[in-house]
Amino acid sequence: MNQTNQSNQSSSISVGEAQQQFSNSLKNAIEQINKAQNESDVKTEALAKGQIDDLHDVMITAQKASIVLQTGVEVQRKVIDAYNEVMRMQV
């Protein structure tokens, strides 16, 4: 019953609202990638300056930032592929 209710709600969303939701989701994802990269940069700089001495934490933060960025790039590729596929469709 819950899926039917969600289905009805999602079909009542206008094109403009869907575009706004997609835009907000994309903006949030980019902000998260930027946040992870900035956190990694700050910790790396602090380690270089001798302000922190926990190398493991710095390396883990850098690896997390790298994974988040790689995931973002893969999602971007998939979105572009999907867009190209839609554009090739004949209506």
N, C-alpha and C positions, 0 to 999 in steps of 0.2 A: 504494500500500500504506500509506503514511504517513497519508493522509486517512482511510482506513478505521479505522486504529488510533486516530486522534484522535476520530473519530466514536464509536467504542465507548467511549472514555474519557469523552467529554462526556455520553453517555447514561447513564453509571453515576453521575453526580453527583446527589446527593439534592437535594430542593427547598431544604432548609435550607442546604446548601452553596452552591447557586446564589444564594440570597438573600444569604449572607455575602459571596460574591465580588462581587456587584453592589454591595452596601453598601460594601465596601472600595474598589472602583473609583470609586464616587461620592465617597467621602471623599477619596481621592487627588486627584481632579480638582478638588474644591473647595479643597483645600490648595494645589494648584498655582496656581489663580486668586488665592488670597489672597497667596501668596508673590510673584507678579508684581506685584500691587497694592502690597504693602508695599515692594518694591524700588523701584518707581517713586516712591512717597512719600518714601522715604529720600533718593533722589538729587535729587528736586525740592527738598526741604528743605535739603539740603547746598548746592545751587546758590543758593538764596535767601540762605543765610547766608554765601556767598562761600567755602565750604570747597572747592568744586570749580569749575572754569571750563570744563568740556567740555560746552557746551550740546547738541552733537549727540548725545552719549551719553545725556544726560537725556531728550532728545526721542525717541530710539529706544526707550529703556526704557519711556517713557510710552506710546508707540504699541504696543509689544509687549503691555503690560498691557491696553490698550484692546481689542486684537484677541483676547486670551485671554478677556477678560470677555464680549465679543460672541459668541464661539464657545460659551462656557458657557451663555449665555442662549438661543442657538439650539438647543443640545442639549436644554436644559430644555424648550423649547417642543415639540420633536419627541417627547420622552419623554411629555409630557402628552398630546399628540395621539394617540400610540400607546396610552396607557392608556385614553383616552376611547374609542378605536376598539374596544379589547378589551371594554370595559364594555358597548358597544352590541351586541356579538355575542350571538346567541341560541344557547343550548347545548341 
